[in-house]
Each structure stands twice: as C-alpha cells, then as structure tokens.
C-alpha cells in the first residue's frame, strides 16, 4: 500500500513539474503605448533634441515583439530608425536596430531613384523605395491624382510613412507623404 501511495505521489509531482512549462504563455510584445514611449526615449538618447514622428503599432498576429519605426530630424540631419520592441522582465528592450541618415535636399534628376523603371526622378529623401512608388504612378494622366501605398507588405500603423499623395501636372508627377518626403518624377516617353 505504501509503495502505491509513493508511486502516486511521484506521479502527481511529475504532473505538477511538467504542467507549468507546458502551459506557460508565450512571450508577448509590450503594449504599443509602452513601446512608443520607450522608443522615443531611445531616439532622444541617440540624437538628442529631435523633432519628428515615431510609432510602435500593434501587429497582427501578436508575437514576442512589435516593430517600431521613426523619422526624426536633429539639426540638419534626418534619421529613419527601426527596431523590434520586446518585453524583458517588465522592461521594454529593443533588438534589430537599424538607421539611415540623410540631409533633406533635392537631389538632381537621375535614373538612379527609379531604376530599373523608365524616366528620371529627383527626391528630397533617400529613405524610400522611390522606384516602387514611381511604378505605381507612371501611367497617371495629366491632372490626375492618386493616393499610393509605397510599401508592399502589411502597413498597418505605418500610413504616415508610406501613404503618398501623388498628382500629375504636364510631364511632372509629384508624390509626398505626410512627413514631407517627396519625389518629382518625369516618366520616359
């Protein structure tokens, strides 16, 4: 009888030890508000006094991290910064940090910005896939207007970065997002 009781006790103990690991919740991303606040602090640490926009929108399906993206300027330099926000013991931490920096000005008209597509473009920011955007408006008629999504993935929460309003006046197509990033495009032919 004692051997049966001991075996039952071991079996219960084994179930208790296995059950918590089996039912543990997977790691979750921090709340969008907490991630955005922490990302703002990170941007200030990196660049000091800044102006601009950043966000860390909720992403679906939920996972262990959410992506943050910001476009800020400090002095004469503009910075596009991205990172993955994760929770670590109640703190927001960032992984996969990337950044690119530019001085906002109009570059000369070039095939470079729209390659391999036809035509030339002048841009005031090197932070976007201008060729992709140009391909979406190349056949816009004179006097026409179009809102274009300049990102070929789920852009939930990224509309201020990737929604471009474009219009055509004669041979010139102009596109601009709400952050001031812009392209002047002259399609070939």
PLY file of the C-alpha trace (Angstrom):
ply
format ascii 1.0
element vertex 189
property float x
property float y
property float z
element edge 188
property int vertex1
property int vertex2
end_header
0.00 0.00 0.00
2.83 2.35 0.88
4.53 1.63 -2.49
1.31 2.54 -4.31
0.97 5.78 -2.31
4.60 6.71 -3.05
4.15 5.97 -6.76
1.00 8.12 -6.81
2.89 10.95 -5.06
5.68 10.78 -7.66
3.14 10.78 -10.47
1.39 13.87 -9.05
4.74 15.62 -8.55
5.76 14.83 -12.13
2.49 16.26 -13.45
2.94 19.44 -11.40
6.50 19.88 -12.67
5.55 19.31 -16.31
2.28 21.25 -16.34
3.64 24.78 -15.72
6.16 24.51 -18.56
3.56 23.09 -20.90
1.02 25.82 -20.17
3.39 28.79 -19.88
2.22 31.70 -22.05
4.49 32.57 -24.96
6.38 35.86 -24.65
4.33 38.86 -25.80
5.29 42.24 -27.14
4.94 45.25 -24.85
1.86 47.42 -25.27
2.08 49.84 -28.21
1.96 52.80 -25.80
4.82 51.47 -23.65
6.89 50.58 -26.72
6.32 54.02 -28.30
7.35 55.81 -25.09
10.49 53.69 -24.73
11.31 54.13 -28.45
11.01 57.91 -28.05
13.49 57.76 -25.15
15.85 55.70 -27.31
15.62 58.23 -30.17
16.41 61.08 -27.75
19.40 59.12 -26.41
20.68 58.55 -29.93
20.14 62.04 -31.39
19.47 64.49 -28.54
16.86 67.16 -29.25
14.65 65.80 -32.03
11.51 66.60 -33.96
9.52 64.08 -35.96
7.24 61.10 -35.70
7.62 57.57 -34.33
5.27 54.74 -33.58
5.17 51.12 -32.48
1.78 49.89 -33.69
0.15 46.67 -32.57
0.85 43.98 -35.12
-1.25 41.03 -36.03
-0.87 38.21 -35.35
0.57 39.00 -31.93
4.09 37.80 -31.33
7.02 38.24 -28.97
7.88 41.65 -30.47
6.37 44.54 -32.39
8.23 46.75 -34.84
8.85 50.42 -34.17
9.63 52.99 -36.85
10.50 56.65 -36.62
11.57 59.51 -38.83
13.09 62.37 -36.89
15.41 65.26 -37.51
18.08 66.68 -35.26
19.69 69.83 -36.58
20.14 69.43 -40.34
20.11 65.63 -40.35
17.11 63.34 -40.82
17.10 59.83 -39.38
14.88 56.87 -40.17
15.18 54.37 -37.33
13.55 51.00 -36.86
13.74 48.35 -34.14
11.80 45.44 -32.65
10.31 46.14 -29.20
10.27 43.25 -26.74
9.36 42.82 -23.08
12.08 41.64 -20.75
11.09 41.31 -17.09
8.66 44.21 -17.42
11.11 46.45 -19.28
10.90 47.37 -22.97
14.08 46.39 -24.82
14.96 46.80 -28.49
16.51 44.38 -30.91
17.41 44.60 -34.59
18.07 48.35 -34.52
18.74 49.90 -37.93
19.08 53.52 -39.03
19.78 55.60 -42.07
20.64 59.28 -42.11
20.39 61.98 -44.77
20.30 65.71 -45.28
16.96 66.75 -46.74
17.51 68.46 -50.06
16.52 67.87 -53.66
18.93 65.55 -55.43
19.43 66.14 -59.18
17.14 64.27 -61.59
18.54 60.78 -62.10
17.65 57.28 -63.30
19.14 56.06 -60.01
15.97 56.76 -57.97
13.59 54.89 -60.30
15.86 52.17 -61.71
15.07 49.84 -63.40
11.90 51.73 -64.42
11.71 54.33 -67.17
12.26 58.03 -66.56
14.13 60.16 -64.06
13.33 61.45 -60.60
14.51 63.99 -58.07
13.89 63.20 -54.40
14.39 65.02 -51.13
14.97 61.88 -49.04
16.79 58.63 -49.67
14.66 56.70 -47.19
12.07 55.22 -49.54
11.75 52.82 -52.46
11.12 55.57 -54.98
11.21 53.16 -57.93
8.33 51.20 -56.41
6.36 54.40 -55.89
7.15 55.67 -59.40
5.95 52.39 -60.92
2.58 52.93 -59.23
2.03 56.36 -60.78
3.88 56.15 -64.12
0.60 55.99 -66.08
-1.18 58.75 -64.16
-2.95 61.09 -66.61
-2.32 64.85 -66.73
-4.37 66.49 -63.98
-4.82 63.15 -62.23
-4.40 62.45 -58.52
-3.70 59.21 -56.72
-3.11 58.06 -53.17
-0.43 55.38 -53.27
0.78 52.93 -50.65
4.56 52.88 -51.01
5.11 49.62 -49.13
4.38 46.15 -50.45
3.52 44.49 -47.16
1.21 44.90 -44.19
1.45 48.59 -43.49
-0.89 48.65 -40.52
0.21 51.59 -38.39
2.72 52.86 -40.97
0.44 55.10 -43.06
2.21 58.36 -42.16
5.40 56.90 -43.60
4.12 55.01 -46.64
0.97 56.76 -47.88
1.95 59.11 -50.70
-0.38 61.59 -52.37
0.59 61.97 -55.99
-0.54 64.30 -58.76
0.45 64.90 -62.36
0.86 68.32 -63.93
2.04 68.03 -67.53
5.13 65.82 -67.66
5.82 66.06 -63.92
4.40 63.69 -61.29
4.85 64.80 -57.68
4.40 62.49 -54.68
4.64 63.41 -50.97
3.94 61.70 -47.66
2.71 63.49 -44.53
6.28 63.67 -43.16
7.48 65.77 -46.10
9.36 63.07 -48.01
8.82 63.78 -51.69
9.62 62.76 -55.25
9.39 64.64 -58.54
9.15 62.07 -61.31
9.36 62.52 -65.07
8.33 59.24 -66.74
10.03 58.39 -70.03
8.14 58.93 -73.31
0 1
1 2
2 3
3 4
4 5
5 6
6 7
7 8
8 9
9 10
10 11
11 12
12 13
13 14
14 15
15 16
16 17
17 18
18 19
19 20
20 21
21 22
22 23
23 24
24 25
25 26
26 27
27 28
28 29
29 30
30 31
31 32
32 33
33 34
34 35
35 36
36 37
37 38
38 39
39 40
40 41
41 42
42 43
43 44
44 45
45 46
46 47
47 48
48 49
49 50
50 51
51 52
52 53
53 54
54 55
55 56
56 57
57 58
58 59
59 60
60 61
61 62
62 63
63 64
64 65
65 66
66 67
67 68
68 69
69 70
70 71
71 72
72 73
73 74
74 75
75 76
76 77
77 78
78 79
79 80
80 81
81 82
82 83
83 84
84 85
85 86
86 87
87 88
88 89
89 90
90 91
91 92
92 93
93 94
94 95
95 96
96 97
97 98
98 99
99 100
100 101
101 102
102 103
103 104
104 105
105 106
106 107
107 108
108 109
109 110
110 111
111 112
112 113
113 114
114 115
115 116
116 117
117 118
118 119
119 120
120 121
121 122
122 123
123 124
124 125
125 126
126 127
127 128
128 129
129 130
130 131
131 132
132 133
133 134
134 135
135 136
136 137
137 138
138 139
139 140
140 141
141 142
142 143
143 144
144 145
145 146
146 147
147 148
148 149
149 150
150 151
151 152
152 153
153 154
154 155
155 156
156 157
157 158
158 159
159 160
160 161
161 162
162 163
163 164
164 165
165 166
166 167
167 168
168 169
169 170
170 171
171 172
172 173
173 174
174 175
175 176
176 177
177 178
178 179
179 180
180 181
181 182
182 183
183 184
184 185
185 186
186 187
187 188
